């Protein structure tokens, strides 16, 4: 019988992306319109328009 490995691997980038998707879903469910504006998406994701890489 094979033994199961209990090693846990975490992909921190994937976890961050999942968290951001969750934040967007929460914001979308709270909006009264049909969709989030680009400005609201930027606000939720905490980015500045035209911010670039630095």
mmCIF file as Biopython writes it, N, C-alpha, C and O atoms, coordinates in Angstrom:
data_model
#
loop_
_atom_site.group_PDB
_atom_site.id
_atom_site.type_symbol
_atom_site.label_atom_id
_atom_site.label_alt_id
_atom_site.label_comp_id
_atom_site.label_asym_id
_atom_site.label_entity_id
_atom_site.label_seq_id
_atom_site.pdbx_PDB_ins_code
_atom_site.Cartn_x
_atom_site.Cartn_y
_atom_site.Cartn_z
_atom_site.occupancy
_atom_site.B_iso_or_equiv
_atom_site.auth_seq_id
_atom_site.auth_asym_id
_atom_site.pdbx_PDB_model_num
ATOM 1   N N  . UNK A ? 1  ? 0.844   -1.181 0.000   1.0 0.0 1  A 1 
ATOM 2   C CA . UNK A ? 1  ? 0.000   0.000  0.000   1.0 0.0 1  A 1 
ATOM 3   C C  . UNK A ? 1  ? 0.889   1.244  0.000   1.0 0.0 1  A 1 
ATOM 4   O O  . UNK A ? 1  ? 1.843   1.332  0.773   1.0 0.0 1  A 1 
ATOM 5   N N  . UNK A ? 2  ? 0.571   2.201  -0.868  1.0 0.0 2  A 1 
ATOM 6   C CA . UNK A ? 2  ? 1.367   3.421  -0.974  1.0 0.0 2  A 1 
ATOM 7   C C  . UNK A ? 2  ? 1.034   4.375  0.161   1.0 0.0 2  A 1 
ATOM 8   O O  . UNK A ? 2  ? -0.113  4.453  0.602   1.0 0.0 2  A 1 
ATOM 9   N N  . UNK A ? 3  ? 2.032   5.092  0.625   1.0 0.0 3  A 1 
ATOM 10  C CA . UNK A ? 3  ? 1.797   6.095  1.668   1.0 0.0 3  A 1 
ATOM 11  C C  . UNK A ? 3  ? 1.570   7.454  1.013   1.0 0.0 3  A 1 
ATOM 12  O O  . UNK A ? 3  ? 2.136   7.751  -0.039  1.0 0.0 3  A 1 
ATOM 13  N N  . UNK A ? 4  ? 0.755   8.256  1.633   1.0 0.0 4  A 1 
ATOM 14  C CA . UNK A ? 4  ? 0.453   9.587  1.119   1.0 0.0 4  A 1 
ATOM 15  C C  . UNK A ? 4  ? 1.445   10.592 1.689   1.0 0.0 4  A 1 
ATOM 16  O O  . UNK A ? 4  ? 1.770   10.559 2.876   1.0 0.0 4  A 1 
ATOM 17  N N  . UNK A ? 5  ? 1.911   11.468 0.843   1.0 0.0 5  A 1 
ATOM 18  C CA . UNK A ? 5  ? 2.817   12.521 1.277   1.0 0.0 5  A 1 
ATOM 19  C C  . UNK A ? 5  ? 2.021   13.637 1.927   1.0 0.0 5  A 1 
ATOM 20  O O  . UNK A ? 5  ? 0.939   13.986 1.457   1.0 0.0 5  A 1 
ATOM 21  N N  . UNK A ? 6  ? 2.546   14.196 3.000   1.0 0.0 6  A 1 
ATOM 22  C CA . UNK A ? 6  ? 1.862   15.294 3.682   1.0 0.0 6  A 1 
ATOM 23  C C  . UNK A ? 6  ? 2.566   16.623 3.442   1.0 0.0 6  A 1 
ATOM 24  O O  . UNK A ? 6  ? 2.318   17.595 4.157   1.0 0.0 6  A 1 
ATOM 25  N N  . UNK A ? 7  ? 3.440   16.673 2.442   1.0 0.0 7  A 1 
ATOM 26  C CA . UNK A ? 7  ? 4.150   17.904 2.126   1.0 0.0 7  A 1 
ATOM 27  C C  . UNK A ? 7  ? 3.169   18.930 1.566   1.0 0.0 7  A 1 
ATOM 28  O O  . UNK A ? 7  ? 2.384   18.627 0.667   1.0 0.0 7  A 1 
ATOM 29  N N  . UNK A ? 8  ? 3.223   20.139 2.103   1.0 0.0 8  A 1 
ATOM 30  C CA . UNK A ? 8  ? 2.361   21.213 1.639   1.0 0.0 8  A 1 
ATOM 31  C C  . UNK A ? 8  ? 3.187   22.188 0.821   1.0 0.0 8  A 1 
ATOM 32  O O  . UNK A ? 8  ? 4.231   22.668 1.265   1.0 0.0 8  A 1 
ATOM 33  N N  . UNK A ? 9  ? 2.704   22.474 -0.385  1.0 0.0 9  A 1 
ATOM 34  C CA . UNK A ? 9  ? 3.367   23.430 -1.258  1.0 0.0 9  A 1 
ATOM 35  C C  . UNK A ? 9  ? 2.410   24.592 -1.464  1.0 0.0 9  A 1 
ATOM 36  O O  . UNK A ? 9  ? 1.240   24.391 -1.789  1.0 0.0 9  A 1 
ATOM 37  N N  . UNK A ? 10 ? 2.904   25.799 -1.277  1.0 0.0 10 A 1 
ATOM 38  C CA . UNK A ? 10 ? 2.069   26.968 -1.474  1.0 0.0 10 A 1 
ATOM 39  C C  . UNK A ? 10 ? 2.630   27.813 -2.597  1.0 0.0 10 A 1 
ATOM 40  O O  . UNK A ? 10 ? 3.822   28.122 -2.624  1.0 0.0 10 A 1 
ATOM 41  N N  . UNK A ? 11 ? 1.772   28.181 -3.512  1.0 0.0 11 A 1 
ATOM 42  C CA . UNK A ? 11 ? 2.126   29.075 -4.595  1.0 0.0 11 A 1 
ATOM 43  C C  . UNK A ? 11 ? 1.605   30.451 -4.190  1.0 0.0 11 A 1 
ATOM 44  O O  . UNK A ? 11 ? 0.413   30.733 -4.316  1.0 0.0 11 A 1 
ATOM 45  N N  . UNK A ? 12 ? 2.498   31.297 -3.707  1.0 0.0 12 A 1 
ATOM 46  C CA . UNK A ? 12 ? 2.090   32.587 -3.163  1.0 0.0 12 A 1 
ATOM 47  C C  . UNK A ? 12 ? 1.491   33.504 -4.218  1.0 0.0 12 A 1 
ATOM 48  O O  . UNK A ? 12 ? 0.607   34.304 -3.908  1.0 0.0 12 A 1 
ATOM 49  N N  . UNK A ? 13 ? 1.953   33.403 -5.449  1.0 0.0 13 A 1 
ATOM 50  C CA . UNK A ? 13 ? 1.391   34.214 -6.526  1.0 0.0 13 A 1 
ATOM 51  C C  . UNK A ? 13 ? -0.053  33.784 -6.785  1.0 0.0 13 A 1 
ATOM 52  O O  . UNK A ? 13 ? -0.945  34.624 -6.910  1.0 0.0 13 A 1 
ATOM 53  N N  . UNK A ? 14 ? -0.275  32.479 -6.864  1.0 0.0 14 A 1 
ATOM 54  C CA . UNK A ? 14 ? -1.632  31.976 -7.100  1.0 0.0 14 A 1 
ATOM 55  C C  . UNK A ? 14 ? -2.557  32.358 -5.947  1.0 0.0 14 A 1 
ATOM 56  O O  . UNK A ? 14 ? -3.706  32.734 -6.178  1.0 0.0 14 A 1 
ATOM 57  N N  . UNK A ? 15 ? -2.074  32.267 -4.717  1.0 0.0 15 A 1 
ATOM 58  C CA . UNK A ? 15 ? -2.894  32.648 -3.573  1.0 0.0 15 A 1 
ATOM 59  C C  . UNK A ? 15 ? -3.259  34.128 -3.616  1.0 0.0 15 A 1 
ATOM 60  O O  . UNK A ? 15 ? -4.383  34.498 -3.278  1.0 0.0 15 A 1 
ATOM 61  N N  . UNK A ? 16 ? -2.324  34.971 -4.028  1.0 0.0 16 A 1 
ATOM 62  C CA . UNK A ? 16 ? -2.598  36.405 -4.148  1.0 0.0 16 A 1 
ATOM 63  C C  . UNK A ? 16 ? -3.634  36.668 -5.232  1.0 0.0 16 A 1 
ATOM 64  O O  . UNK A ? 16 ? -4.524  37.499 -5.050  1.0 0.0 16 A 1 
ATOM 65  N N  . UNK A ? 17 ? -3.526  35.969 -6.356  1.0 0.0 17 A 1 
ATOM 66  C CA . UNK A ? 17 ? -4.489  36.140 -7.436  1.0 0.0 17 A 1 
ATOM 67  C C  . UNK A ? 17 ? -5.888  35.703 -7.005  1.0 0.0 17 A 1 
ATOM 68  O O  . UNK A ? 17 ? -6.876  36.349 -7.352  1.0 0.0 17 A 1 
ATOM 69  N N  . UNK A ? 18 ? -5.970  34.621 -6.258  1.0 0.0 18 A 1 
ATOM 70  C CA . UNK A ? 18 ? -7.266  34.148 -5.758  1.0 0.0 18 A 1 
ATOM 71  C C  . UNK A ? 18 ? -7.865  35.182 -4.816  1.0 0.0 18 A 1 
ATOM 72  O O  . UNK A ? 18 ? -9.068  35.443 -4.862  1.0 0.0 18 A 1 
ATOM 73  N N  . UNK A ? 19 ? -7.034  35.772 -3.961  1.0 0.0 19 A 1 
ATOM 74  C CA . UNK A ? 19 ? -7.512  36.799 -3.035  1.0 0.0 19 A 1 
ATOM 75  C C  . UNK A ? 19 ? -8.038  38.018 -3.791  1.0 0.0 19 A 1 
ATOM 76  O O  . UNK A ? 19 ? -9.082  38.564 -3.438  1.0 0.0 19 A 1 
ATOM 77  N N  . UNK A ? 20 ? -7.311  38.447 -4.838  1.0 0.0 20 A 1 
ATOM 78  C CA . UNK A ? 20 ? -7.763  39.587 -5.634  1.0 0.0 20 A 1 
ATOM 79  C C  . UNK A ? 20 ? -9.072  39.289 -6.357  1.0 0.0 20 A 1 
ATOM 80  O O  . UNK A ? 20 ? -9.946  40.151 -6.445  1.0 0.0 20 A 1 
ATOM 81  N N  . UNK A ? 21 ? -9.207  38.075 -6.872  1.0 0.0 21 A 1 
ATOM 82  C CA . UNK A ? 21 ? -10.468 37.680 -7.527  1.0 0.0 21 A 1 
ATOM 83  C C  . UNK A ? 21 ? -11.620 37.734 -6.529  1.0 0.0 21 A 1 
ATOM 84  O O  . UNK A ? 21 ? -12.719 38.178 -6.861  1.0 0.0 21 A 1 
ATOM 85  N N  . UNK A ? 22 ? -11.363 37.285 -5.322  1.0 0.0 22 A 1 
ATOM 86  C CA . UNK A ? 22 ? -12.383 37.337 -4.274  1.0 0.0 22 A 1 
ATOM 87  C C  . UNK A ? 22 ? -12.798 38.768 -3.968  1.0 0.0 22 A 1 
ATOM 88  O O  . UNK A ? 22 ? -13.982 39.060 -3.803  1.0 0.0 22 A 1 
ATOM 89  N N  . UNK A ? 23 ? -11.809 39.663 -3.892  1.0 0.0 23 A 1 
ATOM 90  C CA . UNK A ? 23 ? -12.109 41.075 -3.646  1.0 0.0 23 A 1 
ATOM 91  C C  . UNK A ? 23 ? -12.958 41.660 -4.771  1.0 0.0 23 A 1 
ATOM 92  O O  . UNK A ? 23 ? -13.882 42.433 -4.521  1.0 0.0 23 A 1 
ATOM 93  N N  . UNK A ? 24 ? -12.639 41.287 -6.013  1.0 0.0 24 A 1 
ATOM 94  C CA . UNK A ? 24 ? -13.439 41.762 -7.142  1.0 0.0 24 A 1 
ATOM 95  C C  . UNK A ? 24 ? -14.863 41.217 -7.089  1.0 0.0 24 A 1 
ATOM 96  O O  . UNK A ? 24 ? -15.812 41.936 -7.403  1.0 0.0 24 A 1 
ATOM 97  N N  . UNK A ? 25 ? -15.020 39.962 -6.697  1.0 0.0 25 A 1 
ATOM 98  C CA . UNK A ? 25 ? -16.366 39.379 -6.601  1.0 0.0 25 A 1 
ATOM 99  C C  . UNK A ? 25 ? -17.185 40.076 -5.520  1.0 0.0 25 A 1 
ATOM 100 O O  . UNK A ? 25 ? -18.376 40.328 -5.701  1.0 0.0 25 A 1 
ATOM 101 N N  . UNK A ? 26 ? -16.546 40.384 -4.403  1.0 0.0 26 A 1 
ATOM 102 C CA . UNK A ? 26 ? -17.244 41.093 -3.329  1.0 0.0 26 A 1 
ATOM 103 C C  . UNK A ? 26 ? -17.679 42.472 -3.810  1.0 0.0 26 A 1 
ATOM 104 O O  . UNK A ? 26 ? -18.815 42.887 -3.582  1.0 0.0 26 A 1 
ATOM 105 N N  . UNK A ? 27 ? -16.766 43.182 -4.478  1.0 0.0 27 A 1 
ATOM 106 C CA . UNK A ? 27 ? -17.100 44.511 -4.990  1.0 0.0 27 A 1 
ATOM 107 C C  . UNK A ? 27 ? -18.216 44.438 -6.024  1.0 0.0 27 A 1 
ATOM 108 O O  . UNK A ? 27 ? -19.118 45.275 -6.026  1.0 0.0 27 A 1 
ATOM 109 N N  . UNK A ? 28 ? -18.158 43.438 -6.904  1.0 0.0 28 A 1 
ATOM 110 C CA . UNK A ? 28 ? -19.181 43.295 -7.941  1.0 0.0 28 A 1 
ATOM 111 C C  . UNK A ? 28 ? -20.549 42.992 -7.329  1.0 0.0 28 A 1 
ATOM 112 O O  . UNK A ? 28 ? -21.570 43.482 -7.811  1.0 0.0 28 A 1 
ATOM 113 N N  . UNK A ? 29 ? -20.566 42.192 -6.280  1.0 0.0 29 A 1 
ATOM 114 C CA . UNK A ? 29 ? -21.853 41.861 -5.664  1.0 0.0 29 A 1 
ATOM 115 C C  . UNK A ? 29 ? -22.442 43.050 -4.911  1.0 0.0 29 A 1 
ATOM 116 O O  . UNK A ? 29 ? -23.648 43.097 -4.668  1.0 0.0 29 A 1 
ATOM 117 N N  . UNK A ? 30 ? -21.605 44.001 -4.545  1.0 0.0 30 A 1 
ATOM 118 C CA . UNK A ? 30 ? -22.077 45.161 -3.796  1.0 0.0 30 A 1 
ATOM 119 C C  . UNK A ? 30 ? -22.473 46.328 -4.703  1.0 0.0 30 A 1 
ATOM 120 O O  . UNK A ? 30 ? -23.065 47.299 -4.233  1.0 0.0 30 A 1 
ATOM 121 N N  . UNK A ? 31 ? -22.154 46.242 -5.993  1.0 0.0 31 A 1 
ATOM 122 C CA . UNK A ? 31 ? -22.455 47.349 -6.903  1.0 0.0 31 A 1 
ATOM 123 C C  . UNK A ? 31 ? -23.917 47.300 -7.336  1.0 0.0 31 A 1 
ATOM 124 O O  . UNK A ? 31 ? -24.527 46.234 -7.415  1.0 0.0 31 A 1 
ATOM 125 N N  . UNK A ? 32 ? -24.450 48.464 -7.608  1.0 0.0 32 A 1 
ATOM 126 C CA . UNK A ? 32 ? -25.842 48.525 -8.045  1.0 0.0 32 A 1 
ATOM 127 C C  . UNK A ? 32 ? -25.966 48.408 -9.559  1.0 0.0 32 A 1 
ATOM 128 O O  . UNK A ? 32 ? -27.041 48.085 -10.066 1.0 0.0 32 A 1 
ATOM 129 N N  . UNK A ? 33 ? -24.897 48.664 -10.278 1.0 0.0 33 A 1 
ATOM 130 C CA . UNK A ? 33 ? -24.927 48.588 -11.731 1.0 0.0 33 A 1 
ATOM 131 C C  . UNK A ? 33 ? -24.700 47.164 -12.208 1.0 0.0 33 A 1 
ATOM 132 O O  . UNK A ? 33 ? -24.608 46.224 -11.418 1.0 0.0 33 A 1 
ATOM 133 N N  . UNK A ? 34 ? -24.612 47.034 -13.530 1.0 0.0 34 A 1 
ATOM 134 C CA . UNK A ? 34 ? -24.389 45.716 -14.119 1.0 0.0 34 A 1 
ATOM 135 C C  . UNK A ? 34 ? -22.933 45.288 -14.067 1.0 0.0 34 A 1 
ATOM 136 O O  . UNK A ? 34 ? -22.631 44.095 -14.101 1.0 0.0 34 A 1 
ATOM 137 N N  . UNK A ? 35 ? -22.021 46.265 -13.985 1.0 0.0 35 A 1 
ATOM 138 C CA . UNK A ? 35 ? -20.595 45.931 -13.980 1.0 0.0 35 A 1 
ATOM 139 C C  . UNK A ? 35 ? -19.818 46.985 -13.217 1.0 0.0 35 A 1 
ATOM 140 O O  . UNK A ? 35 ? -20.308 48.086 -12.965 1.0 0.0 35 A 1 
ATOM 141 N N  . UNK A ? 36 ? -18.605 46.627 -12.858 1.0 0.0 36 A 1 
ATOM 142 C CA . UNK A ? 36 ? -17.722 47.563 -12.171 1.0 0.0 36 A 1 
ATOM 143 C C  . UNK A ? 36 ? -17.060 48.472 -13.199 1.0 0.0 36 A 1 
ATOM 144 O O  . UNK A ? 36 ? -16.707 48.032 -14.293 1.0 0.0 36 A 1 
ATOM 145 N N  . UNK A ? 37 ? -16.899 49.718 -12.845 1.0 0.0 37 A 1 
ATOM 146 C CA . UNK A ? 37 ? -16.166 50.635 -13.726 1.0 0.0 37 A 1 
ATOM 147 C C  . UNK A ? 37 ? -14.676 50.326 -13.620 1.0 0.0 37 A 1 
ATOM 148 O O  . UNK A ? 37 ? -14.223 49.699 -12.663 1.0 0.0 37 A 1 
ATOM 149 N N  . UNK A ? 38 ? -13.930 50.774 -14.614 1.0 0.0 38 A 1 
ATOM 150 C CA . UNK A ? 38 ? -12.481 50.575 -14.586 1.0 0.0 38 A 1 
ATOM 151 C C  . UNK A ? 38 ? -11.873 51.246 -13.355 1.0 0.0 38 A 1 
ATOM 152 O O  . UNK A ? 38 ? -10.941 50.716 -12.750 1.0 0.0 38 A 1 
ATOM 153 N N  . UNK A ? 39 ? -12.400 52.405 -12.991 1.0 0.0 39 A 1 
ATOM 154 C CA . UNK A ? 39 ? -11.890 53.112 -11.811 1.0 0.0 39 A 1 
ATOM 155 C C  . UNK A ? 39 ? -12.143 52.305 -10.536 1.0 0.0 39 A 1 
ATOM 156 O O  . UNK A ? 39 ? -11.288 52.250 -9.652  1.0 0.0 39 A 1 
ATOM 157 N N  . UNK A ? 40 ? -13.312 51.684 -10.446 1.0 0.0 40 A 1 
ATOM 158 C CA . UNK A ? 40 ? -13.635 50.875 -9.255  1.0 0.0 40 A 1 
ATOM 159 C C  . UNK A ? 40 ? -12.763 49.619 -9.203  1.0 0.0 40 A 1 
ATOM 160 O O  . UNK A ? 40 ? -12.333 49.210 -8.124  1.0 0.0 40 A 1 
ATOM 161 N N  . UNK A ? 41 ? -12.501 49.009 -10.352 1.0 0.0 41 A 1 
ATOM 162 C CA . UNK A ? 41 ? -11.621 47.841 -10.391 1.0 0.0 41 A 1 
ATOM 163 C C  . UNK A ? 41 ? -10.227 48.232 -9.922  1.0 0.0 41 A 1 
ATOM 164 O O  . UNK A ? 41 ? -9.613  47.521 -9.128  1.0 0.0 41 A 1 
ATOM 165 N N  . UNK A ? 42 ? -9.723  49.373 -10.418 1.0 0.0 42 A 1 
ATOM 166 C CA . UNK A ? 42 ? -8.410  49.849 -9.980  1.0 0.0 42 A 1 
ATOM 167 C C  . UNK A ? 42 ? -8.389  50.090 -8.477  1.0 0.0 42 A 1 
ATOM 168 O O  . UNK A ? 42 ? -7.406  49.776 -7.805  1.0 0.0 42 A 1 
ATOM 169 N N  . UNK A ? 43 ? -9.477  50.648 -7.951  1.0 0.0 43 A 1 
ATOM 170 C CA . UNK A ? 43 ? -9.568  50.916 -6.513  1.0 0.0 43 A 1 
ATOM 171 C C  . UNK A ? 43 ? -9.531  49.609 -5.717  1.0 0.0 43 A 1 
ATOM 172 O O  . UNK A ? 43 ? -8.821  49.506 -4.716  1.0 0.0 43 A 1 
ATOM 173 N N  . UNK A ? 44 ? -10.293 48.621 -6.161  1.0 0.0 44 A 1 
ATOM 174 C CA . UNK A ? 44 ? -10.345 47.332 -5.463  1.0 0.0 44 A 1 
ATOM 175 C C  . UNK A ? 44 ? -8.985  46.640 -5.509  1.0 0.0 44 A 1 
ATOM 176 O O  . UNK A ? 44 ? -8.544  46.054 -4.521  1.0 0.0 44 A 1 
ATOM 177 N N  . UNK A ? 45 ? -8.323  46.713 -6.671  1.0 0.0 45 A 1 
ATOM 178 C CA . UNK A ? 45 ? -7.023  46.044 -6.826  1.0 0.0 45 A 1 
ATOM 179 C C  . UNK A ? 45 ? -5.868  46.887 -6.301  1.0 0.0 45 A 1 
ATOM 180 O O  . UNK A ? 45 ? -4.717  46.451 -6.312  1.0 0.0 45 A 1 
ATOM 181 N N  . UNK A ? 46 ? -6.180  48.098 -5.839  1.0 0.0 46 A 1 
ATOM 182 C CA . UNK A ? 46 ? -5.180  49.020 -5.278  1.0 0.0 46 A 1 
ATOM 183 C C  . UNK A ? 46 ? -4.064  49.334 -6.272  1.0 0.0 46 A 1 
ATOM 184 O O  . UNK A ? 46 ? -2.877  49.261 -5.952  1.0 0.0 46 A 1 
ATOM 185 N N  . UNK A ? 47 ? -4.486  49.687 -7.495  1.0 0.0 47 A 1 
ATOM 186 C CA . UNK A ? 47 ? -3.531  50.115 -8.516  1.0 0.0 47 A 1 
ATOM 187 C C  . UNK A ? 47 ? -3.864  51.536 -8.935  1.0 0.0 47 A 1 
ATOM 188 O O  . UNK A ? 47 ? -4.990  52.001 -8.755  1.0 0.0 47 A 1 
ATOM 189 N N  . UNK A ? 48 ? -2.882  52.215 -9.493  1.0 0.0 48 A 1 
ATOM 190 C CA . UNK A ? 48 ? -3.116  53.553 -10.009 1.0 0.0 48 A 1 
ATOM 191 C C  . UNK A ? 48 ? -3.067  53.497 -11.530 1.0 0.0 48 A 1 
ATOM 192 O O  . UNK A ? 48 ? -2.179  52.865 -12.101 1.0 0.0 48 A 1 
ATOM 193 N N  . UNK A ? 49 ? -4.021  54.158 -12.188 1.0 0.0 49 A 1 
ATOM 194 C CA . UNK A ? 49 ? -4.032  54.145 -13.650 1.0 0.0 49 A 1 
ATOM 195 C C  . UNK A ? 49 ? -2.729  54.734 -14.188 1.0 0.0 49 A 1 
ATOM 196 O O  . UNK A ? 49 ? -2.263  55.772 -13.718 1.0 0.0 49 A 1 
ATOM 197 N N  . UNK A ? 50 ? -2.151  54.058 -15.176 1.0 0.0 50 A 1 
ATOM 198 C CA . UNK A ? 50 ? -0.920  54.525 -15.787 1.0 0.0 50 A 1 
ATOM 199 C C  . UNK A ? 50 ? 0.291   54.409 -14.886 1.0 0.0 50 A 1 
ATOM 200 O O  . UNK A ? 50 ? 1.326   55.018 -15.157 1.0 0.0 50 A 1 
ATOM 201 N N  . UNK A ? 51 ? 0.175   53.625 -13.802 1.0 0.0 51 A 1 
ATOM 202 C CA . UNK A ? 51 ? 1.273   53.488 -12.857 1.0 0.0 51 A 1 
ATOM 203 C C  . UNK A ? 51 ? 2.484   52.785 -13.423 1.0 0.0 51 A 1 
ATOM 204 O O  . UNK A ? 51 ? 3.611   53.069 -13.017 1.0 0.0 51 A 1 
ATOM 205 N N  . UNK A ? 52 ? 2.274   51.877 -14.346 1.0 0.0 52 A 1 
ATOM 206 C CA . UNK A ? 52 ? 3.385   51.163 -14.974 1.0 0.0 52 A 1 
ATOM 207 C C  . UNK A ? 52 ? 4.173   50.332 -13.979 1.0 0.0 52 A 1 
ATOM 208 O O  . UNK A ? 52 ? 3.669   49.957 -12.920 1.0 0.0 52 A 1 
ATOM 209 N N  . UNK A ? 53 ? 5.417   50.052 -14.337 1.0 0.0 53 A 1 
ATOM 210 C CA . UNK A ? 53 ? 6.262   49.221 -13.491 1.0 0.0 53 A 1 
ATOM 211 C C  . UNK A ? 53 ? 7.118   50.022 -12.524 1.0 0.0 53 A 1 
ATOM 212 O O  . UNK A ? 53 ? 7.924   49.445 -11.794 1.0 0.0 53 A 1 
ATOM 213 N N  . UNK A ? 54 ? 6.963   51.311 -12.505 1.0 0.0 54 A 1 
ATOM 214 C CA . UNK A ? 54 ? 7.698   51.981 -11.487 1.0 0.0 54 A 1 
ATOM 215 C C  . UNK A ? 54 ? 8.339   53.230 -11.824 1.0 0.0 54 A 1 
ATOM 216 O O  . UNK A ? 54 ? 8.984   53.843 -10.973 1.0 0.0 54 A 1 
#
